[in-house]
Structure formats: structure tokens, C-alpha cells
Amino acid sequence: MKLFTFLFLLAFVPLKWETDFDTAQKDAKEKKQLILLNFSGSDWCAPCVATKRDYFENDSFVSMAKDNLVLLNADFPRKKKNQLSPEQIKKNEALAEKYNKQGNFPFTLLLDSNGKVLKSWVGKPEVSVEKWTKEIKNICDSHK
């Protein structure tokens, strides 16, 4: 019974999103996984909030991501109460300078463990979460 309870709770643990590219890259190399980098404006960008709710928190995405992706979030909140540390702001700005020069929000990229862009999506995906998740899974499978 204890094992069942543990497995049940484990299934509902939210995904862990890294905030440091170097850590994400190291994890991706160790686990032989890809990196999903998401640029968001968590407190001002309605499509960012919708993408998080409708895609990143969807059961099919969560299930696939646990075994295939290292998740990395570069958030750019605007409200004073949500401000990040100066160190985190610098890290996010460096990621934006490299991967999001146009300043798109949301902007999601699939990277290999060396940081090479394999695929990107501007805005909220325009396909169902199931189709989007399957597309990501296929790319992950082709890079194993």
C-alpha cells in the first residue's frame, strides 16, 4: 500500500523547471535528453499563462517530458512583487540575447544538449497539446 501511495504521489509531482542554462545543459548531457527552453512573461503575457496551463501542465505533456526533456524557463515578469534576483535577470537576459533576440513571448525552443536549436515555436502552439507533445516526442526519439 505504501508503494502504491508513493507511486500515486510521484505521478502528480509537478515538473521541475530549471532556471539555469548550465545546469539544464549538464542534466541533458547526463540523461541524454533534449532541453525545452521556454521564454515567458508569467505575470503580464496572457498567451504565456495559457501555454503553461494548457500545454505544460497537461497530463500527456507532463508524462512525455519526464522521460525525454530537461525543462528550462526564462521568465521576464514585470510586476515589482514578482521580480527575480539580479543574478537570475542576467541569466535570462543572456539566454534572450542568444535565443530570443526578437523578444517573442511565449517562445519555446527545443535544443540539443549542446544548445543547438532543433525546433522553435513562436506564441502558443497552434495545434492540440496531444499533437504538439507527439511532435516533441518524435524529435526526442530521433536524437537518441
N, C-alpha and C positions, 0 to 999 in steps of 0.2 A: 504494500500500500504506500509506503514511504517513497519507493521508487516511482510509482505512478504519479504521486503528488509532485515530486521533483521534476519529472519529465513534463507534466502539465504546466507547471510554473515556468520552466525553461522555454516552453513553446511560446509563452506570452511575454517574454522579456523583450523590451524594445531593442531595435537595432542600435548598435553603438556607432556613432558618427565621430570620426576623428576631426580634429581642428588643426592638426599639424601635418604638413605635406611629407616631411622627412619620416615621421612615424608611420604614416599611411604607406609610403613607398617601401619602407623596411618590412612592414607586415605583408604587403602584397608580394614581395620577393620571397619571403619565408613561406608563405602559404600558397605560392604560385597562383595568385589571383589577380584580377584586374581592379583598378581604382575607379570608383564612380565619384566624380567631383561635381558638387552642386553649389552654384552661386545663388544666394538668396538674400532677400531683404525681409527678414522674418516679421518685422513689425510695421511695414508700410506697403509691401508688394502683395496685392491680393492674388495674382497668379502663383506666387511663390507659396503662399499659405495653402492654396488649393492643390498645388502639386504635392506638397508634403502630405496633406490629408488624403488625397485621392490616389496617389501613386506610392509614395514612400512608406505610408502606413498601411497599405493594402496587404492582405494576407499572402497573396500569390507573390508579390514583390518581396516581402519580408522572408518568405520561405526560400526563394531563389537566392536572395542576396546573402543569406547566412553562410552559404557554401561556396559562393562564387565571387564575392566582391568585398573590397575594403572601401568603406564609405567615408567620404571627406566632404565637410561642409565649410564653405567660406561665406559667412554671414556678414551682412552690412546693415545692421539695424540703425535707425535714425533717432529714435526716441532716447532721451537722456537716460531714462531708467534702465534701458537695455544695452547701454554702451559696453563695448568689450574693453579688455585691458589694452593699453598702448602696444604691448608686445603682440597680442592677437591681431590688432588692427594692422600692424606692419606685415604680419604673415599673410593676412587676407589680401592686403594691397599688392604684395609681391605676387601672389597667385593670380590676381586680376591682371596685373601687368603682363604676365606671361600667357595666361589662358583666356582672358576676357577683356581685351583692350576696347571692345565696343561698349562695354558696360551693360550687357544684356542681363535681365532678371525676369524669371529664373533662367539660368543657363546651366545645362548639365552636360558633362563630358565623360566619356569612357576612356580611360588611359591604361596603357600597359604599365608594368612595374618600373619601367624606365622613364615614365612621364610622357610617352608618345601618345598623341591623340588618335584614338581609333574611331570614334564617332562622337558627334555632338548634337544636342537638341536645344534650340532657342525657344524659350517660352514653355508653357505647359505642353506636354506631349499631345499630339492631335489624334492619337489612336487610343484604343481601350487599354487599360492597365494590363490586361492579360496579353494583348498583342505586343505591347512595349516591353513587358517583362520577358516574353519569349524571344524578342529580338536581342535583348541584352544577353540572355542565356545562350543563345546561338553564337554570339560573338565570343562570350567567355569560353564556350566549348571549343571553338575553333583556335583558341590561343593556349590550349593546354598541352 
